[in-house]
Amino acid sequence: MNSSSDAIVYLNGELTPLSEARIPVLDRGFIFGDGVYEVIPVYAGKPFRAAQHLARLSRSLDAIGIPNPHDETQWSALIARVMQANPMPDQMIYIQVTRGVAKRMHAFPKEVTPTVFIMANPMSLPPAAATERGVACVTMEDKRWLHCQIKSTSLLGNVLAAQNAAEHGVTEAIQFRDGMLTEASASNVWVVKDGTVSAPPKDNLILEGIRYGLIEELCARFEIPLVSRPVTRDEVFAADEVLLSSASKEILPVVTIDGKTIGSGTPGPVFKRLYAAYQQAKTA
C-alpha cells in the first residue's frame, strides 16, 4: 500500500477502498459511540491469539446487547479477506461493530442490523530504544466509567489520558482509582517486586488485555510468581520493575514515573525474560 487511503477495508459485506468507505450519520457508533472493537496483531501473515481476541469481542458484544453478527469461523474468513487485500507480513487488524443505523434515541432500537467494519494498518511497534532503555510515564486519576472490561468505542476517557501523556512527552499515563492501580490509557500495567509479578484484578475497572492471559502463561512456563490483586500507588513507585503490555506495545519496561526512577532505572530481569519469551511466542 502506498498510503492509508489506498487500504482496502471491509464494510457491511463489501471490500472497498478506505477513501470510499461511508456510513450513515445516524449510525449509533457515530452518534453515541454505541459499539465495540478489537485490534488483532498479525505477525508473518498469521493473526496472533486471534481466538482470544474474537472471544473478547463476543464478550463485549454480549455485555452491551449487540448480537454477534458472525461466529469465529466467519470472523476468521473476513479477517483473511482483509489481509489478502492488504498484503503486509506484519499488520494490525482493526474490527469494529456498532449497533447499526436508526433514528436517534437513547434506548436500543428494534430490528436494526449491526454495522461491521474491518481494516488493516501497518504494524508499528515501539522503537528498539524503548525496550533497551525503557520508557517514561505520568500518573493521573482514573475518571472513566465503571465498565472498563468492555472494549467500547466510547474512548473519550482513554483519549484524554493519552493526551495527558502526549503533553508530558511520555509513553503512557498510568491511572489510579482511589489510590489503587487500574491501567494506563491503552495498556495493562504490571508491577514486579522481589521477583513476583503483580497486576490489578480482572474486574470491571480494567480491560483484560489479551496479553494479560499471555503473560500469565509465560510466567507459569518460566516459574515466575504472578498474582492478581489490588496494587497501591505506593507499591507502584516502590517496585523493582513496572511493565506495560498491549497489542501495539507488546511488553515495555517503565523506568521513570512522574520523573521518579523506578527500581534501578533500567529494564530489569523479569522484563527481559518476558520480552524474550513474547518474541518466541509470536513465531510459535
N, C-alpha and C positions, 0 to 999 in steps of 0.2 A: 504494500500500500504506500502511496506517495504522501498522503495526508489523511487526517482523521475523516475528512468529508468524503474520501474515496471508500471508506469502510462499507461493507455490506452488512446490514442488520436484519434481524427477523422482527416483524411486527404483525401480529394478528394473522398469521398464516402465510405471510409473504416475505420473501427476501427482497430488500430494496436498498439503494444507496442511502447512507446516513443523511446526506444532504436533502434527500427527498422524503424522508420518513415524517409522517404527520399524525398527530392525534387531535381529536376534537377538544375545544377549550373546556367543554363540560366533563371531560374525563375526571373522575374523582381523585385520581392521583395528582392532577394539576390543581384542582380546586381545594382539596382537603389534605393532600399527602396520604390518601387512603389506599395504601398499598404496601408491599414488602419487596425485598430484593435479596439477591445473593451475588457474591463475587467468587468465582472458581479459578484458581491459578492453573495454568497449563504449562507443563514442562516437557520439552522434546515431543510435542504433539500429543501428550497424554494428560487429560484432566487429573488433577491431584486431589484425592479424597472427595471425589465427586459424589459418591453415595452419601457421605456425611453432610455435604453441602445441601444436597437435594432433600435429605431428611429434615434439616433445619428449615429449609424453605417450606416444606409441608407443615412443620410445627408453627411457623409464623402465620401461614395462611389459615390454619385451624384456629389460631388464637384470635384472629380478627374476623372470622366467619366468612372468608372468601373460599369458595370451593376450588380445590386444586384442579386446574384445567388439564393436567397431564399426569400420568404415572411416571415412575422412574425411567422405564424403558423409553417412553415417548420424549421425556425431557432430554435423555442422553442422545437420542436421534436428532433432536433440534439443535443441541449444542454442537454435535458433529457437523451438521449442515452449516452452521455459522463459522466453525473452524475451517471447513473446506473452502468456504467463500472468502476467507481471510487468511491465506497461508502464512503463518508465522510459527516457528517452532515453540517459542515461549510467548504466552499471552495471558490476558485476564478476560474471562468470560463474565459479563455482567447480565444478570437476569432480573427483570422487574415485572411484577404482576400487580395491577391495580384492580379495584372493584369494578371498574368499567365506566361507561358513559351514561349519565342520567341527569334529569332535572336537578338543579342544585337544592338539596335539602340535607340536613344533617343525618337523619336516620337512614338506615340501609334501604336502597331501592329494591323493588322486587323484579325478578326475571331480567337481570342485567348480565351481560357477558363480560367476563374479566378481560382486561387489556393485557396482552403478553408481549414483552419486548426483550430481545436478547442482542447484545453487541459484543464485539471483541476489541480489546485495546492491547497495544504492545505492552509486554511485561516491563515494568520499571522498578527494579529492586534498589535498595539503598546502596550508595557507593561503598567501595571497599574500605574507605576511611572510617565509615560508621561502625563496621564490625571490628576493625583493627584497633580503633582508638576510643570507641564509644560515643554516645550522644548525650545531649543536654535536654532537660525537661523543666517545665514550671508546674506549679500546683495551682489548683483552684477548687472552689466549692462546686460540688455536683448538684446542679439545679434542674436536672432533666426530670421527665415524668417517671412513674413508678412501674413501667412495663418495659424495661430495657432489654429483657430477654427476647422481645420481638424485634426482628431485623426490619424495622419500619422505615419507609421512605421519609417519614416525618423527622428529619435530622437537624432541625434548627439548633437544638441544644448542642449537638456534636459539632455543627458548623461554627458556632460561637466559641466553643472550646478550641477547635483547630485554629481559628483566627487569633485567639489569645496566644497560642504557641507561636504562630507566624509573627505576630507583632513583637514577641520577645526573641525572635530569631533562634528558636529551639525546635526540636523534632516533635515533641508531644506536650500536651497538657494533661497531667495526672490529676484525677479528680477524687475528692473525698466527700462523703456524706456524713455529717455529724461526727467528724474526726476519724471515720473509717474509710479505708481504701475501697474504691469501686473499680474504675477503669480509666483509661485515657480516652481521648476524643475518638480514636479509631483503632484502639489496641487493648488487649488484655495486659495486665501488669502482674509481674511475679517478683517476689522478694526472697532472697537467699540469705540465710543466717546459719553459720556453723554447719554448712553443707546441706541443710534442709531447705527445700523449696516450698514456699507458701503462696497461696493465691486466694483471693476472695471467693466465697461460696458461689456455686452455680444457682443463683436465685434471680429474682426479678430486678435486682439492682445492677446487673451486668448482662451484656450479651455474651453468651457462652461461645467464644471463638472456636472454630474448627481446630485451631492449633492448641486450644486448651486440652482437648482429648489427645491430640498427638503428643504434646509434652508429657501428659500423664503416661502414655505408652512408653515414651523414650526414657523417662525417669524410672519406670518399672524395669525396663530392659537393662539399664545400667546401674540398677540398685541405688539410685539417688532418692533419698527420702522426699516425699511430697505430701503436703497436707492442704486440704481445702478448708479454710477457716477465716473468721474475721481478722483483718490486719489493720492495726492502728497507724495513724500518721507517724507517730514516734518510731514505730518499727521500720517504716519505710526509710526514714533518714538514718537509722542505726544499722541498716542492712549491710552485709558484706557485698552483695550484688543486687541490682534491680534490673529486671529484663522486661522488654516489650515483645509482644507477639501479635502478628496479624498476617493476612494473606499477602499483602504487599511488602510488609517489613520482614516477614519470616520471623527471625529472632534477633533482637538488638540489645546490646548492653547499654545501660544508662550509667553515666559516670558523674554527672552533676544534676542536682535538682534545686531549683531556686538559687543557683550559684554555689550551693554547698556540695562538697565532694562526697560521693558515695563509695564506701569501702576504701580501696587503695587508689581510686581514681582512674583505674584501668580495667579493661574487660577481665572478668575473673574466671576461675577454672570451671565452674559449673556452666557458665555461658559457653565456654569453648567446647565442652563436651557435648552440650545440647545442640550447638550450632553445627558441629561436625556430623552429629547423628541426623540432624534435619537434612543436611545436604545428601547424606546417604539414602534417606527415606524417599527423597524426590526421584531417585533413579531406580528404586526397587520395583 
